[in-house]
Amino acid sequence: MLLSGSSILENDLILSHNDKDFENIAAVYPFLKEQKI
């Protein structure tokens, strides 16, 4: 998964992902992309 931005929140989500959290990331990431943080 490539990040278009380098916001702390995005990096934190990606770096802290594991099987359980990945579903949350998948749900939130599109929203983060929309926000263009």
Buried (B, 14 or more C-beta within 10 A) or exposed (E): EEEEEEBEEBEEBBEEBEEEEEEEBEEBBEEBEEEEE
